[in-house]
Amino acid sequence: MDEIRYALVVGAGAIGSAVAATIHKSRPGAVRLLADGRRAEALARDGLLVNGERLDLPVLPARRAPAPGDEPGLVLFCVKNHQLAAAIRDAALCVGPGTLVLSLLNGIDSERDLRAAFGEDRVLDAMILAIDAVRDGNATTFTVGGTVHFGEDRNPPGAWSGRVSRISAFFDRTGVRYKVPEDMVHAMWFKLMVNVGMNPASAILRAPYSSFQRFPEARRVMLAAMGELIAISKALGTGLTEEDIGTWDRTLDGLSPEGKSSMLQDVEARRKTEVELFAGTVVRLGRETGVAAPVNALLLDMIRTIERGYGV
């Protein structure tokens, strides 16, 4: 099993910066950033500011092949879903014969696009949970760095694939918290459930995590959206149950009360959101399965209205 020498982070936003900082602080030289043009110039000039500390990380130029034998062993995609196609083009020449790929994007569809671009043998299912990173300009702050969940569809304890073992060994060396679920399909749907419940509701209510920790009114909005996805999951056999809400509650309680969901951050910054990926996915799957999803349909209309108000 070849050792992964370094990971390439594609997309140094809140999540990408937090993961890159974790790797760098544990093992300097084990992470690089992909950038080009103005972004590369800004990184060279200003570095990354993470939890008040400037980090100067090596940069690989986008759309340019690394030196032979210097390809990353692992590529971590950390962009927004609407940026994925461009990110794939930017990173394509960096993916060598021994490179593995993980997507830390929201939703359950990005792996499909990555496999189409790089091949089934390179891409594993992945997600990151319980991270409270917030980005403001060039500065990222977080108190909980999250846990990367990744693996094959099924990961029997003690019998992980070689791909999973390579990545887990790298994370062990670099301080990245991770989990390899036995049932990765259920894990991916759990992450979708969290995003469906938390993101649109928090963006519409302008509510940080404290509101969902403390206020029953905010929780009812979150739970109503989640409940529709659970019903769809039962129809499709992907494993979600009401017990998963209890699991999320325990995770939510551990997040910084001042932390904000990615969609709330997007709305505050007047950026395009991922509402189509969350509420839009539930509405689409509801039509396909015959499961009613009126709450998510309403949230979808509300976020679309907010976006139209600032011209996206």
N, C-alpha and C positions, 0 to 999 in steps of 0.2 A: 504494500500500500504506500503510494507516494505521499510524502508529507506536503501539506499546503503551506507554502512559504509566506504568502501574503494574500489578502483579500482586496478586491477593487470595489469601492463603493460608488454606485452610479446614482447621483442625486443626493447632495449634501444639504437637504432641508433639515427639519427637526429630527426625524428618525435617523436619517443617514448620518447627520452630525453626531448624534448621541452614540450610535453604534461605532462609528469611526473613532470617537474619543475613547470609548471603552477599550477598544483593541489597542490603540496607540499607547494609552497609559499603562496597560499591562505588558505590552510587547512592542516597543518602538520599532518602526520599520516593517510591521506586519500588516499595514493598511496603506492604501493609496486611494486618491480620488480621481475620478474621470472628469475632465473639464476641458474647455477650449475657448478661445476668443476672450471676450470680456470677463467671463466667469473665471477662467484661468488667471487672467491678469489680476482680478480682485482677490483671488486666493493667494497669489504671490505677494500682493501688497498688504492685505489685511489678515491673512490666515483665517482660521475658523475660531470664533469665540464661543467656547462651551463652558457653561457654569462660571463665567467670569475669567476664564483662562484662555489665552491665545495659543492655538495649536497650528504649527506649520507642518503640513503633511505633504508628502510627495504627490505630484500630479502626473497622471498619464494623459496625453492629448487625445481628445475624441477623434474617432475615425482615422486612427493611425495605429499600425501594428507595433507592439513592443518589440524590443530586441529579441532575436531567437533564443528560446529557453527562458525568457523572462516574463512569460505570460502569467497572469494571476491564476492561482489554484482555485479561487472562489470568487465569483462576481455576485454582489448583493445589490439588487435593484431596489431603490428606495424613493422612486419618483411617484408622482400622482398618476392615476390610470390614464388620463388624457395625454400624458407626456410619454407614455410607454413606447409608442411606435418610434418616436424620435430617439429615445434612449437606446432602443435596440440597435438602431442604425449607428448611433455614436459608439456603442460598445462592441459592435460586431467583430472588428479586427483584433480585439483584445481577448477573445475567447479562443484559447488554444486547444490542442488535443486532450489535455488533462484537466481542463477547466470545468468546474461544476458551477451551477447557477441556482440561486435562491431569489425568490421575489418576496419582499417585505411590503408589497402593496396591499391595499385593502381589497376586499372582494374575493371571488373564487374563480375569476376568469383569466388573470394575468399569466398563469402557468401555461394555459393553452397557447397564448401568443408567443411566449418564450420557447416552448417546445417546437412550434412551427418554425421559429427562427434558428434555433440552435440544436434541435434534435432531442428525442426522448431520453437519450442516454446521459444528457448533461443536466437536466432540470428536475429538481425534486419539489414537492409541495412544501410550502413554508408560509409563515405569518409571524407577526410579533404582537404580543399581548402585554397589557399592564404597563405601558410606557406613558409617562406624563410629560413628554418633551414639548416645549413651546418655543417657537422661533419668532424673533422680532428683529427684522433686518438681517444683519450678519450674526446675531447672537442667538444661541440656543441655550435654554436652561431646562434642567430636569432633576427630579429627586428620585424617581423610580425609572431605571433604565430598561425595564421590560424583560420579557423572556421570549426568545426565538423558538417557535415550535416548527419542526421540520421532519421530513422523512418520506418514505415510500407510502403507498396507500395503506399498507399493513406493515407493522414493525414489531414482530414478536420479541419479547424480552430475551436478551442473550443471543439473538440471531439476527442482528442488524445487517443490512447489506453493506458491501464495501464502500459505497458512496456515502451512506449515513455515517459509517465509522470514520471516514476521512474528515468529514466536516466536524463531527463531534470532537475528534482529537484536536483540531484547530481551535475550536471554541474553548476547550479545556485549557489550552496554552495561553489564550488571549483574554480570558476573563469574561467572555460573553455567556450570559445565562441562557440555557437552552433546555428544551424538553423534546424527547422523541416519543410522540403519542403512539400507542398501539394502533389506534384507529385514526388515521390522519384525515379521512373524509369527514368524520364527525367533528374533528378539531377545526377544520376549515369552515364548516357550517356554523360552529360556535362563534368563530371570529365574525362571520357575516352577521349573526344574530346581534352581537355586541354593537357592531357598527350601525346596523339598521335601527336599533333602539336608541343609541346614544347620540349619533352624529346629527341627524336632522332635528331632533328634539332640542338639543343643546344650542344649535345654531338659531333656531326660531326663538327660543326663550332667552337667548344671550346668556346662557347659564353655564358656569363652570361646574366641575365635578361636585362641589359642595352642595349644589342645589339638588342633585340626584341622591346624595348621601343623606340629606336632611329633610327635604320637602316632599310630602306624599303626592302633591299635585304633579310635580315634575316626574316622579317615578311612575305615575299612572300613564303619562304620555309615553314614556320609554317602554313600559311593559306592554302597552297596547300594540305598539309597532312590533315588538319582539314576538308577541303571541301569534300574529299573523304568519310570520316566518316559521314558527314552530309547527303550525298547522300544515303549511306547505311541505316542510321537511317530513312530517309524518306521511303525507301523501306520496312523497318521492322515496321514502325509505332511507333518508340520509342520517337519521339517528338523533335529531334534537328532541328533547322532552322538556317538560316544565322544570325538572330538576336542574337543567342547565342555567336557569335564572338564578338559582341559589349559588351556583358556582360563580357566576358573574358578580353577584352581590358581595361575595367575600373578596373578590379582586377589587371591585369598586371602592370598598371601604379602605383599602390600602393605598389608594392614589392620593396625591396631594390635593387638598380641597380647592386650591387656587388653579389647578391644572385645567386645561381646556381641550376639548375634542378638536380633531383636525378640521372639521367642517366649521366649527365656531371660529377658529383662527382664520379660515378662508373668508368667511363672511365679514369678519372685522377688518380684514385687509382688502375687501372688495375683489377677491379672486374667484375664479371659477371653482365650484365645489364638485364633489363626487356624488351628488344626490342621485344621479341616474344609476350609479353603481349600487346604491343602497335601496332607497325607496323604489327607484325605477325597476330594479331587479325583482323586488317582491311583487310589484304590480304585474310585471311580465309573467313571472312564475305562477302567480295567482290565476291569471287568465289561462295559462297552459294546463293547470291542474284542476281548475274549477273551484278554487278556494278564494273566498272573498277577501279583499285587502283594502277596505275603505280608509283605514287610518293611514296606511302608507301612501295611498293615492292622494289624500289631503296634504300630507307632509311634502310630497313631491310637488304639488301645485304651489305650496307656500314657498318652498326654497326656490323654485323656478321664478316666482314673482320677485323675490328678493334679488336674485341675480339680474333679472331684467331691469330692476330699479337702478342698478349701478352699471348697466350697459354690457354685461357679458353675453 
